[in-house]
Amino acid sequence: LRRRRKLEKETKQLIKQEELKRLHKAQAVQRQLEELEERQRALEIFGVELERELRGESDSSTKDETQMLHEWFELVLEKNKLMRYESQLLIIAQELELEDHQSRLEQKLREKMAIDGKSK
């Protein structure tokens, strides 16, 4: 009986540690997503200004067209890179959510298995 209780206590501690790890990882992913959103907004604003310059709608067109096109393509590449990174972060977040769900299901199963035979 003592061994069983000790084992249950250790199991609960391990579960709690795993939950904390997932929580910290989820918080880190959330922060990264927020930073990513800020970078995407800044790129979007810069892209709008650059497109205006390319169309000749801007008054401050001091760059030549080749340089502006180069900047525009660099901007598109950066935006695509950020979108791929965002997809990776969302996959990680989904994995964490699934791990958390699995942990809760395992806990329910352990609770049901702990019920003695007469009560089942």
N, C-alpha and C positions, 0 to 999 in steps of 0.2 A: 504494500500500500504506500509506503514511504517512497520507494523507488518510482512508483507510478506518479505520485504527486510531484516529485522532483523532476521527473521527465516532462510532465505537463508544464511545470513552471519554466523549465529551460526552453521548451517549445514555444511558449507564449513570448518569452524574451526574444527569441530568434525572429518570430513573426513580427514583433514590434520593431525590431531593428530593420528588417526588410521593408516594412511600411515606411519607416523614416527615410531610408535610402531612396525609395521610390518618390517620396514627397520632395526631398531635396532635388532629385533629378527633375521632377516635374516643375519645380519652381525655377530651376536653371533653364529648362526648355522654354518656359513662359517668358522669362526675361529676354532670352535670345530672340524669341518671336517678336517681342515688343521693340527691341533694338532693330531688328530686321525691318519691321514696319516703318520705323522712322527713316531708315536708310532708303527704303523704297519711295517714301514720300519725297525725300530730298531729291532723289534721282528723277522722279516724275516732274517736279518743279523745274529742275535744270533742263530736262528734256523738252518741256513746253517752251521755255525761253530759246533753246537751241533751234527748235523747229520754226519759231517765229523769225529768227535770224536767217535761217535757210530760205524761208519764203520771201524775205525782204520786208517783212512787216515791222521789224524792229529798227529803231533809229540808230542804235549803237552797233552797227555792223563793221567792226574794225578787222575782223578775221576774213581770210579768203575762204571761198567755198570748199576747197579741198580739205582745209583744216577743220572746218565745221562738220563736213561729212565724216571725217575720221573720228571726231569727238562723238558724233551721233552713233556711229557703229560701236565705239567703245562703250557708250551708254547702254546700248541694246545688249551687248555682251554682259555687262555688269548686271543689268536687270534680269537676264536669263539665269545668271549664276545665283542671284539672290532667290529667284523663284525655285530653283533646284534645291537650294539650302532650306528654304521654307518647307518644301515637300518632305525633305529628310526629317526636319524637326517635327512635322505633323505625324509622320510615321512613328517616330520615337514616342511622341505623346500617346498615340494610340496603343503602342506596345505597353507602355506604363499602365494605361487604363485597363488593358486586358490582364496584365499581371496582377493588378489590384483585385480585379473581379475573380480571378482564379484563386487568389489567396483567401478571399471571403468565402468562396465555395468550399475550399479545403477546410476552413475553420468550421463551417456548418457541418461538413461531413464528420469531422473529428468530434463535434458536440453530439451528433446523432449516434456515433459509434460508442461514445462514452456512456450512453444510457444502458443501464443493466438489462439483462435478458427478459425479466418479468415485465418491465415497463414497455418494451418494444411491442 
